[in-house]
Amino acid sequence: MTLLFLLTPFFAFAHEMTPTYPKWQLSYLDGLLVTEMEMFNKRSDVDYYEIAVFDEKWNPIPFVSSYKVYKVEYLSRVKFEIYIRERDRLRAEYICSKSKLRNEDKTSISSMICSRFK
Amino acid sequence: MLKRAIIVGLVSLGAFSAYAEDVPITGNVQSRCIISVDTPGVYGNPNAYTLTTAAADGGVQPIVRYDVTLADAYYAQITTPTSFAQSPSLSDTVTWTGSTEVSSVSDATGMGSYETNKTTFGQTTQYDLTVSGSTWFKSTSTATYGGNKAFPGGTYTANVEAVCIAK
């Protein structure tokens, strides 16, 4: 029981995105590739996560998804698909999700996790 | 009678062994990086023109924890603030300084070199997470108001950015 209380604070505010190394696949839409990602929100202080696709030099790459900002309830998972143009396949290097902090009267830590195409 | 019972028993055992099958257990170990907010920071106000998270000046250092399940697969980048997320209207410039250091590790042997091997560019500190496990990083952020003027009264908040990038 003591261990549980010790561990609880560490897992109370966590952000997770998988897979670490996604792969592009052909989509049913002509000229577009798709990959599926999953986010898990263990941050009770965050409700929304913004996603983006970048090249090697962190320039944004156009992509399509259901939303650019996903609502992820506390302790819930969200799976989402990202589509890019086939011609951007070799440019796309990172998919990132970034926490959207509420404008509260306290200092906080924003978290961003980036998966990479190899 | 006894002989017959033994034969029946042996046949039964044989039957069981004939139908025994291995039950496969499969698993997929997926690498992942988890960023956890261990301690949100608090600015202390040691004098009228300085806000700092340094513990010696009444602040609380923000602590962020990285959990990685695969060795040598991620970089941790932690950036201390360069602006306030919330503050009263400020008419003069604010000078920002910040630093990040390893606070604690789950594997002292493997992660002992993290601090010496870190790279710093601007307000950002990057660590190469070469070992799987947990690492806690703590940051110090200091804001000094221009010309040593007093900060106007009000609430000041700023955000540390913790990034985990797959290699």
Interface residues (C-beta under 8 A of the other chain):
Chain A: P9 F10 F11 A12 F13 A14 H15 E16 M17 T18 P19 T20 Y21 K42 R43 D45 Y94 L101 N103 E104 D105 K106 T107 S108 I109 S110 S111 M112 I113 C114 S115 R116
Chain B: Q30 S31 R32 C33 I34 I35 S36 V37 D38 P40 G41 V42 Y43 T53 P62 V64 R65 D67 L70 A73 Y74 A85 Q86 T155 T157 A158 N159 V160 E161 A162 V163 C164 I165 A166 K167
